[in-house]
């Protein structure tokens, strides 16, 4: 079996390549150049997708005796992932670009590339488990054995056709085991820290990135209290996210948070933490993964952001790929633009993009 290994230059993808070799696969490595800070005039520190990452991936492939190549995907990445990120922020949503990158780049573009070039499967270093249920006749995704590294949340938009050609050899292993194995192989990635930041916002300043991308500043506007009274001035509504407390600089005598935004009016409404809680959400672009779309409400556990412990809820499929989800207990800062992922135990039922919430 020919396997193309997506090698980011980290320890996980490097070790995944070795594990597939041990299974007898004929492996080749590929590194995707998605973004360079210098593309928009920033220094290269504190970012993934650097030349060092590409070099580390190449070194790992060399040590494993694998052919290796690099694909420049910066144009596609900018036109899809970065553009979607900017549009979403400007519309008042808070997107997760890693999910969009997985969907549009790694498992659309790269999987197509693999199949068109004679590979049987595409493998990555993600921590998730995939199996085929003979009774249901479907591929199913389950959370990783190492729950602290589970990445099922960011892979919830994968399709049945894609799962047919994907391999995730780390799903049944713990991260400590992967690092030890990489060290025993002499891989330069063995002790390399995991990447944490969004690659194209390495300093965490989303507002500054948006202004660099657009080439213009966003106008200042009014902070409002929940009665609509002006209580201060903000530096552009795109700079604020639901639930944000730091950086507001509003002396209101109590802790206050961003509770909503009106992008058309360029206003940001602030209020107490109690105003952040909601019990119901609706979502769109719902992808039912391990099960068919249900015809009646079902009980689930749901995560509304990465690393959130799944919370008990009732899910109802809506016409046109929609979802209504009612939590047993109100949830804090459920944010439009983020992904909601549904679980049944460790089984990943599917995921969708949050549209709005109800108190």
TORSELUM-843335 format. One line per field, with one value per residue: x, y, z of N, C-alpha, C in turn. Coordinates in steps of 0.1 Angstrom, whole numbers. Example, Ala and Ser with C-alpha at 12.3 -4.5 7.8 and 13.67 -1.06 7.14 Angstrom:
2
n_east = 132; 128 .
n_north = -57; -22 .
n_up = 78; 71 .
ca_east = 123; 137 .
ca_north = -45; -11 .
ca_up = 78; 71 .
c_east = 132; 129 .
c_north = -33; 0 .
c_up = 78; 79 .
This chain:
359
n_east = 8; 6; 14; 9; 24; 15; 36; 44; 66; 67; 68; 47; 37; 60; 66; 43; 47; 68; 54; 36; 54; 63; 41; 43; 38; 45; 60; 58; 68; 53; 54; 35; 37; 21; 19; 38; 53; 66; 52; 33; 49; 59; 81; 97; 95; 80; 60; 43; 48; 72; 104; 122; 105; 98; 124; 129; 109; 119; 143; 134; 121; 143; 159; 142; 143; 127; 112; 107; 88; 80; 51; 39; 14; 5; -11; -36; -42; -44; -65; -86; -86; -75; -90; -116; -115; -111; -135; -154; -147; -152; -180; -188; -185; -166; -143; -129; -99; -83; -99; -111; -88; -80; -102; -104; -77; -59; -75; -91; -77; -51; -56; -69; -47; -30; -45; -46; -20; -14; -14; -26; -36; -38; -20; -19; -6; -26; -44; -67; -93; -102; -126; -144; -178; -194; -221; -235; -225; -208; -180; -165; -157; -138; -129; -95; -73; -55; -68; -60; -48; -66; -80; -104; -123; -114; -115; -141; -155; -149; -157; -175; -164; -139; -128; -125; -100; -81; -56; -48; -25; -18; -38; -44; -24; -4; 8; 33; 44; 48; 67; 88; 93; 101; 124; 140; 144; 160; 150; 149; 127; 119; 118; 106; 85; 49; 29; 11; -3; -25; -13; -10; -15; 6; 13; -11; -27; -54; -68; -48; -38; -60; -62; -37; -41; -63; -53; -60; -73; -97; -127; -132; -156; -187; -188; -215; -238; -261; -285; -283; -269; -242; -210; -184; -155; -145; -119; -125; -148; -142; -120; -128; -141; -167; -173; -150; -129; -105; -87; -107; -110; -129; -142; -164; -172; -176; -168; -169; -180; -176; -207; -222; -222; -227; -222; -229; -237; -214; -210; -202; -215; -215; -216; -225; -211; -231; -247; -236; -245; -262; -288; -296; -287; -284; -271; -253; -243; -241; -225; -231; -214; -205; -229; -260; -280; -302; -337; -353; -353; -322; -303; -272; -237; -221; -196; -186; -164; -129; -113; -132; -150; -173; -208; -240; -269; -297; -302; -314; -320; -323; -341; -322; -296; -292; -291; -305; -297; -302; -290; -287; -279; -274; -248; -216; -206; -212; -203; -210; -198; -179; -172; -196; -195; -207; -211; -213; -206; -174; -177; -178; -203; -209; -205; -210; -214; -217; -245; -263; -275; -297; -310 .
n_north = -12; 22; 51; 85; 108; 135; 158; 179; 188; 184; 163; 144; 139; 130; 106; 92; 86; 67; 46; 37; 28; 6; -10; -20; -3; 15; 44; 80; 113; 146; 181; 209; 242; 267; 292; 322; 344; 365; 371; 391; 410; 404; 393; 360; 346; 326; 310; 284; 265; 275; 278; 263; 243; 230; 221; 204; 184; 174; 163; 143; 126; 119; 104; 83; 71; 79; 91; 126; 157; 192; 212; 242; 259; 284; 303; 291; 287; 313; 322; 307; 297; 320; 341; 334; 335; 363; 374; 362; 373; 400; 399; 396; 371; 344; 325; 292; 287; 265; 243; 249; 249; 222; 210; 223; 223; 202; 179; 181; 193; 181; 154; 148; 153; 132; 109; 113; 110; 84; 73; 52; 59; 87; 99; 114; 131; 133; 129; 107; 82; 59; 37; 10; 3; -25; -33; -8; 0; 22; 44; 53; 77; 81; 94; 100; 77; 89; 112; 138; 147; 145; 151; 151; 171; 190; 176; 170; 176; 160; 137; 107; 96; 107; 96; 70; 69; 77; 76; 74; 69; 74; 74; 54; 56; 71; 105; 107; 82; 85; 105; 93; 72; 86; 97; 75; 68; 87; 111; 145; 159; 150; 162; 186; 213; 214; 231; 261; 285; 302; 300; 322; 343; 348; 363; 366; 389; 396; 417; 434; 417; 416; 442; 445; 426; 436; 461; 485; 506; 497; 514; 532; 529; 528; 516; 499; 497; 472; 484; 500; 523; 546; 538; 541; 541; 520; 503; 494; 471; 445; 438; 425; 398; 375; 372; 383; 399; 412; 442; 459; 483; 498; 516; 505; 496; 470; 436; 433; 420; 413; 410; 410; 420; 445; 446; 461; 486; 491; 487; 476; 456; 455; 436; 420; 388; 370; 375; 361; 335; 309; 287; 274; 267; 273; 258; 256; 241; 214; 184; 152; 126; 99; 87; 84; 113; 121; 113; 122; 139; 135; 123; 138; 146; 177; 198; 231; 245; 241; 217; 219; 202; 178; 186; 176; 174; 179; 171; 182; 176; 200; 212; 215; 211; 220; 225; 222; 227; 220; 226; 208; 224; 259; 273; 289; 317; 308; 308; 324; 312; 295; 260; 234; 203; 170; 143; 108; 92; 82; 83; 102; 120; 141; 174; 210; 245; 271; 293; 311; 320; 313; 328 .
n_up = 0; -9; 8; 15; 35; 54; 65; 90; 102; 128; 159; 159; 132; 121; 135; 129; 103; 105; 119; 100; 81; 95; 94; 69; 47; 17; 19; 14; 21; 26; 27; 35; 24; 39; 49; 54; 77; 66; 44; 49; 60; 86; 112; 114; 137; 163; 149; 131; 101; 92; 75; 90; 100; 77; 70; 92; 88; 64; 72; 90; 72; 56; 75; 79; 55; 34; 4; -3; -5; -10; -11; -23; -10; -5; -19; -22; 5; 14; -2; 7; 36; 51; 39; 46; 73; 77; 66; 83; 108; 102; 99; 124; 136; 152; 140; 136; 123; 120; 117; 93; 77; 79; 66; 39; 29; 39; 38; 16; -8; -4; -1; -25; -42; -34; -42; -69; -76; -74; -48; -21; 4; 26; 53; 86; 115; 134; 165; 167; 163; 139; 125; 109; 108; 104; 106; 105; 81; 78; 81; 112; 136; 165; 197; 206; 222; 240; 258; 264; 242; 222; 190; 177; 176; 158; 135; 128; 106; 85; 58; 48; 24; 24; 48; 40; 28; 46; 71; 106; 125; 152; 169; 188; 207; 233; 239; 253; 247; 220; 218; 231; 213; 190; 199; 203; 177; 168; 158; 149; 157; 181; 207; 201; 208; 208; 184; 191; 185; 161; 129; 112; 128; 148; 170; 184; 180; 167; 156; 146; 126; 109; 100; 87; 66; 52; 47; 58; 85; 110; 119; 150; 176; 196; 229; 245; 272; 285; 283; 262; 265; 260; 270; 266; 244; 217; 198; 173; 162; 153; 168; 192; 211; 219; 253; 261; 285; 292; 284; 279; 294; 308; 333; 352; 377; 382; 372; 338; 306; 270; 255; 232; 197; 173; 141; 119; 130; 143; 171; 204; 229; 264; 295; 326; 337; 339; 317; 296; 293; 277; 266; 243; 210; 174; 145; 114; 82; 89; 95; 95; 108; 120; 121; 103; 94; 120; 124; 144; 176; 194; 222; 232; 238; 239; 225; 224; 218; 212; 232; 252; 277; 268; 269; 283; 262; 240; 207; 175; 142; 115; 86; 55; 63; 89; 126; 158; 191; 224; 256; 287; 308; 310; 289; 289; 270; 243; 210; 179; 148; 158; 160; 167; 182; 183; 205; 214; 240; 233; 206; 177; 166; 148; 134; 133; 122; 144; 145; 158; 192; 219; 248 .
ca_east = 0; 13; 9; 15; 24; 15; 46; 44; 79; 66; 70; 36; 36; 72; 64; 32; 54; 75; 45; 31; 64; 63; 29; 46; 34; 55; 56; 65; 65; 51; 53; 28; 39; 8; 19; 51; 50; 71; 42; 27; 59; 63; 93; 94; 95; 67; 50; 45; 49; 84; 114; 127; 95; 100; 137; 127; 102; 128; 153; 128; 119; 156; 163; 133; 146; 115; 111; 100; 86; 73; 41; 36; 0; 2; -22; -48; -44; -48; -78; -97; -86; -73; -101; -128; -112; -113; -149; -161; -145; -159; -194; -191; -183; -153; -141; -117; -93; -77; -109; -112; -76; -81; -113; -101; -64; -53; -83; -96; -66; -40; -61; -70; -33; -25; -52; -43; -6; -12; -13; -38; -41; -32; -19; -14; -2; -37; -48; -81; -94; -112; -129; -156; -189; -200; -236; -240; -220; -202; -168; -169; -146; -138; -119; -82; -70; -50; -78; -54; -43; -77; -82; -116; -131; -110; -117; -155; -161; -146; -168; -173; -155; -125; -123; -121; -86; -73; -51; -44; -18; -15; -51; -44; -12; -3; 18; 45; 49; 52; 80; 99; 96; 108; 138; 147; 147; 169; 144; 151; 115; 114; 115; 101; 72; 37; 25; -1; -9; -29; 0; -9; -16; 15; 13; -24; -34; -63; -72; -37; -37; -71; -58; -26; -47; -71; -45; -67; -77; -112; -131; -136; -171; -191; -192; -228; -243; -272; -297; -280; -262; -228; -202; -170; -151; -137; -109; -129; -156; -135; -110; -134; -148; -177; -167; -137; -129; -93; -85; -119; -106; -141; -144; -179; -174; -178; -163; -178; -175; -183; -218; -227; -216; -235; -212; -235; -237; -200; -211; -199; -223; -208; -224; -220; -209; -244; -253; -229; -250; -273; -292; -299; -280; -286; -259; -255; -233; -240; -219; -233; -202; -205; -243; -268; -288; -313; -350; -360; -343; -314; -294; -258; -228; -217; -185; -188; -151; -118; -109; -143; -156; -187; -219; -252; -278; -306; -299; -325; -316; -332; -340; -311; -283; -292; -291; -309; -291; -306; -282; -294; -276; -268; -234; -210; -200; -214; -199; -212; -186; -172; -178; -201; -192; -216; -205; -220; -194; -162; -181; -180; -215; -208; -202; -216; -209; -227; -250; -267; -278; -309; -307 .
ca_north = 0; 34; 61; 98; 113; 149; 160; 193; 192; 181; 149; 135; 134; 122; 93; 85; 80; 54; 36; 32; 19; -7; -18; -24; 7; 23; 58; 92; 125; 158; 192; 220; 256; 273; 307; 327; 357; 375; 374; 403; 419; 401; 384; 346; 339; 322; 306; 272; 267; 282; 271; 253; 232; 222; 214; 193; 174; 167; 156; 131; 117; 113; 94; 71; 66; 81; 103; 138; 169; 203; 218; 256; 261; 297; 310; 284; 289; 327; 324; 299; 298; 333; 349; 330; 341; 377; 376; 358; 384; 412; 396; 395; 357; 340; 313; 284; 285; 252; 234; 252; 244; 207; 207; 228; 221; 189; 167; 183; 195; 171; 140; 148; 152; 119; 99; 116; 106; 69; 68; 46; 66; 99; 98; 125; 128; 137; 120; 103; 68; 56; 23; 8; -4; -34; -33; 4; 3; 35; 47; 60; 84; 81; 102; 94; 70; 99; 123; 151; 151; 142; 161; 148; 183; 198; 167; 166; 179; 150; 129; 92; 93; 110; 86; 58; 70; 84; 68; 82; 59; 78; 74; 44; 58; 83; 114; 103; 71; 90; 113; 83; 64; 95; 99; 62; 68; 98; 122; 159; 164; 142; 171; 198; 217; 215; 245; 265; 297; 302; 302; 335; 353; 342; 372; 366; 401; 394; 430; 439; 409; 420; 455; 442; 419; 446; 473; 497; 505; 496; 526; 532; 530; 529; 505; 501; 487; 464; 493; 508; 536; 546; 538; 542; 540; 509; 505; 486; 460; 433; 434; 420; 385; 372; 367; 390; 408; 420; 452; 468; 496; 505; 517; 504; 492; 455; 429; 432; 412; 415; 401; 410; 430; 449; 450; 472; 498; 492; 488; 464; 457; 448; 434; 410; 374; 362; 377; 353; 322; 306; 273; 268; 272; 267; 256; 253; 232; 202; 172; 140; 118; 85; 82; 92; 124; 115; 118; 126; 144; 125; 128; 139; 155; 186; 207; 243; 251; 232; 213; 220; 190; 177; 188; 169; 182; 173; 176; 180; 180; 209; 211; 223; 209; 228; 218; 229; 220; 225; 221; 206; 235; 270; 273; 302; 323; 300; 319; 322; 311; 284; 247; 226; 189; 162; 130; 98; 86; 86; 83; 115; 120; 151; 188; 221; 259; 278; 305; 320; 314; 318; 329 .
ca_up = 0; -10; 18; 15; 49; 56; 75; 93; 109; 143; 163; 156; 118; 118; 141; 122; 91; 109; 123; 88; 75; 103; 89; 55; 37; 9; 24; 10; 29; 19; 36; 28; 28; 40; 52; 60; 83; 57; 33; 53; 66; 100; 115; 113; 150; 169; 140; 124; 87; 89; 68; 99; 101; 64; 71; 102; 81; 54; 80; 95; 61; 53; 85; 77; 42; 26; -5; 4; -13; -4; -20; -20; -10; 1; -26; -19; 19; 15; -8; 14; 51; 56; 35; 54; 87; 77; 63; 95; 118; 98; 101; 139; 141; 157; 133; 140; 110; 119; 112; 78; 70; 77; 56; 26; 25; 42; 34; 2; -17; -3; -4; -40; -47; -31; -50; -83; -78; -72; -34; -17; 16; 31; 67; 93; 129; 143; 175; 166; 159; 128; 122; 100; 114; 94; 108; 100; 68; 78; 88; 124; 143; 179; 204; 208; 235; 249; 258; 265; 229; 212; 180; 170; 174; 146; 123; 128; 93; 75; 52; 46; 13; 29; 58; 33; 23; 56; 82; 117; 133; 166; 177; 198; 214; 241; 234; 259; 239; 207; 220; 234; 201; 182; 205; 200; 163; 165; 150; 154; 162; 193; 218; 196; 214; 200; 180; 199; 179; 147; 122; 106; 139; 158; 182; 190; 178; 155; 150; 138; 114; 100; 94; 77; 55; 45; 43; 63; 99; 113; 127; 164; 178; 210; 239; 251; 282; 280; 281; 250; 269; 256; 282; 263; 230; 214; 188; 161; 167; 150; 178; 204; 209; 229; 266; 264; 296; 293; 273; 276; 300; 311; 348; 355; 391; 383; 361; 326; 295; 258; 255; 219; 188; 161; 132; 110; 138; 149; 185; 212; 241; 275; 306; 336; 332; 338; 304; 286; 293; 268; 267; 230; 198; 161; 137; 100; 76; 98; 89; 103; 104; 123; 120; 94; 100; 127; 120; 156; 185; 201; 233; 228; 246; 228; 228; 216; 215; 214; 246; 262; 281; 262; 279; 279; 254; 231; 193; 165; 128; 109; 71; 49; 70; 102; 138; 170; 202; 237; 266; 299; 317; 302; 287; 289; 258; 231; 201; 165; 140; 163; 156; 178; 178; 190; 208; 221; 246; 225; 192; 171; 157; 137; 138; 125; 125; 153; 138; 169; 204; 227; 263 .
c_east = 9; 6; 16; 13; 25; 24; 48; 57; 78; 68; 59; 36; 49; 71; 53; 38; 61; 65; 39; 41; 65; 51; 31; 42; 46; 52; 65; 60; 62; 49; 45; 32; 26; 9; 33; 48; 55; 62; 35; 36; 62; 75; 88; 93; 81; 57; 53; 46; 62; 94; 120; 118; 97; 113; 136; 119; 110; 138; 147; 126; 132; 161; 154; 135; 134; 117; 103; 99; 79; 64; 38; 21; -5; -10; -35; -52; -50; -62; -90; -97; -85; -85; -114; -127; -116; -128; -157; -160; -153; -174; -198; -189; -168; -150; -129; -110; -86; -86; -111; -100; -76; -91; -109; -87; -59; -62; -92; -85; -56; -44; -63; -57; -28; -32; -48; -29; -4; -11; -26; -44; -32; -31; -14; -11; -13; -40; -63; -82; -105; -114; -141; -166; -196; -216; -242; -236; -214; -189; -172; -156; -148; -127; -106; -81; -64; -59; -72; -49; -54; -79; -95; -124; -127; -112; -132; -162; -157; -158; -165; -163; -141; -120; -119; -106; -77; -68; -45; -37; -15; -27; -51; -32; -12; 9; 32; 52; 54; 66; 91; 103; 104; 122; 146; 151; 157; 163; 146; 139; 111; 110; 110; 87; 61; 34; 12; -9; -15; -17; 1; -12; -7; 16; 0; -32; -42; -66; -60; -35; -48; -67; -47; -32; -55; -64; -52; -71; -93; -116; -135; -151; -174; -193; -206; -230; -255; -285; -295; -273; -248; -220; -187; -168; -143; -128; -112; -136; -149; -125; -115; -142; -157; -170; -155; -139; -117; -93; -97; -117; -119; -143; -159; -182; -176; -171; -173; -171; -182; -194; -225; -220; -226; -225; -216; -234; -223; -201; -207; -206; -216; -218; -218; -218; -221; -251; -247; -235; -262; -276; -294; -291; -285; -273; -262; -243; -231; -235; -221; -223; -204; -219; -250; -276; -300; -327; -358; -349; -335; -306; -280; -250; -222; -206; -186; -175; -140; -114; -120; -148; -170; -198; -232; -262; -287; -304; -311; -320; -327; -331; -328; -298; -281; -293; -297; -304; -296; -298; -291; -291; -270; -253; -228; -204; -200; -213; -202; -199; -178; -179; -184; -200; -201; -210; -216; -210; -182; -165; -184; -192; -215; -205; -208; -211; -220; -232; -255; -272; -291; -306; -316 .
c_north = 12; 45; 74; 103; 128; 152; 175; 198; 190; 166; 140; 130; 126; 108; 85; 79; 67; 43; 29; 23; 6; -16; -23; -15; 13; 38; 69; 104; 137; 169; 203; 233; 263; 288; 310; 341; 368; 379; 387; 412; 417; 393; 370; 339; 336; 318; 292; 275; 275; 273; 260; 241; 223; 214; 202; 181; 166; 159; 143; 121; 111; 102; 82; 65; 68; 92; 114; 149; 179; 209; 232; 258; 274; 304; 304; 287; 304; 329; 317; 302; 312; 342; 346; 336; 355; 380; 373; 369; 396; 411; 395; 381; 355; 326; 305; 280; 271; 242; 236; 247; 229; 203; 211; 224; 207; 177; 170; 183; 184; 157; 138; 146; 138; 109; 101; 111; 92; 64; 62; 53; 78; 97; 111; 121; 132; 126; 117; 89; 66; 41; 22; -1; -12; -33; -20; 7; 17; 35; 55; 66; 84; 89; 94; 87; 80; 111; 137; 156; 149; 154; 159; 161; 190; 189; 163; 168; 170; 142; 114; 89; 96; 100; 73; 57; 76; 74; 78; 72; 62; 77; 65; 45; 71; 92; 111; 92; 75; 97; 103; 75; 73; 97; 86; 61; 79; 109; 135; 165; 159; 152; 185; 201; 217; 229; 248; 276; 294; 307; 316; 346; 349; 350; 373; 379; 400; 407; 436; 431; 413; 433; 453; 435; 428; 458; 486; 495; 504; 508; 523; 533; 530; 516; 509; 492; 481; 471; 501; 521; 535; 547; 539; 541; 528; 512; 497; 473; 446; 428; 428; 408; 383; 366; 374; 399; 418; 430; 461; 482; 504; 505; 517; 498; 477; 449; 428; 425; 417; 405; 400; 421; 433; 454; 461; 486; 501; 495; 475; 466; 449; 446; 424; 396; 367; 364; 368; 339; 320; 291; 266; 275; 266; 268; 253; 244; 220; 190; 160; 129; 103; 79; 90; 103; 118; 121; 123; 131; 133; 132; 127; 145; 164; 195; 219; 250; 240; 230; 215; 206; 189; 178; 182; 178; 173; 179; 173; 185; 189; 208; 219; 222; 217; 219; 227; 221; 227; 218; 218; 218; 246; 270; 287; 305; 313; 310; 316; 322; 299; 271; 240; 211; 180; 148; 121; 89; 91; 86; 97; 114; 129; 165; 198; 235; 266; 291; 315; 312; 320; 318; 318 .
c_up = 0; -1; 16; 29; 49; 68; 78; 99; 124; 146; 159; 142; 115; 123; 134; 109; 94; 112; 110; 80; 82; 99; 75; 44; 30; 11; 17; 18; 21; 30; 29; 33; 27; 41; 58; 65; 74; 46; 36; 62; 81; 100; 115; 126; 154; 159; 135; 110; 83; 80; 77; 100; 88; 65; 81; 96; 71; 61; 85; 84; 56; 62; 84; 63; 32; 16; 1; -6; -6; -15; -15; -21; -5; -6; -22; -4; 21; 10; -1; 29; 56; 52; 43; 68; 87; 75; 76; 106; 115; 99; 115; 144; 145; 151; 139; 127; 109; 114; 97; 71; 68; 66; 42; 21; 27; 37; 22; -8; -16; -5; -19; -47; -46; -40; -65; -86; -74; -58; -30; -5; 18; 46; 73; 107; 139; 153; 174; 161; 149; 126; 113; 107; 104; 94; 102; 86; 67; 85; 100; 130; 158; 185; 206; 221; 245; 248; 258; 252; 218; 203; 172; 167; 161; 133; 121; 114; 81; 70; 51; 35; 16; 38; 51; 29; 33; 66; 93; 127; 148; 175; 189; 208; 222; 236; 240; 251; 226; 208; 223; 222; 192; 186; 202; 186; 159; 157; 157; 160; 175; 205; 214; 202; 204; 196; 187; 192; 165; 139; 117; 115; 150; 171; 189; 188; 166; 148; 141; 125; 104; 93; 84; 64; 46; 40; 47; 78; 100; 122; 141; 165; 193; 217; 244; 262; 277; 278; 269; 253; 265; 269; 279; 248; 228; 201; 175; 166; 164; 160; 191; 201; 221; 242; 270; 276; 296; 281; 271; 282; 302; 326; 352; 369; 393; 371; 349; 315; 282; 257; 241; 211; 177; 151; 122; 117; 144; 164; 192; 225; 252; 286; 316; 330; 331; 324; 293; 284; 284; 268; 254; 219; 185; 153; 123; 95; 84; 90; 99; 99; 107; 122; 109; 101; 107; 123; 132; 166; 192; 212; 229; 240; 236; 234; 218; 213; 218; 228; 256; 265; 275; 272; 274; 273; 246; 217; 184; 152; 122; 94; 66; 56; 83; 114; 149; 182; 215; 248; 279; 309; 308; 301; 285; 275; 246; 219; 186; 157; 145; 158; 169; 173; 188; 192; 215; 228; 239; 210; 188; 162; 146; 142; 128; 130; 133; 146; 149; 181; 210; 241; 270 .
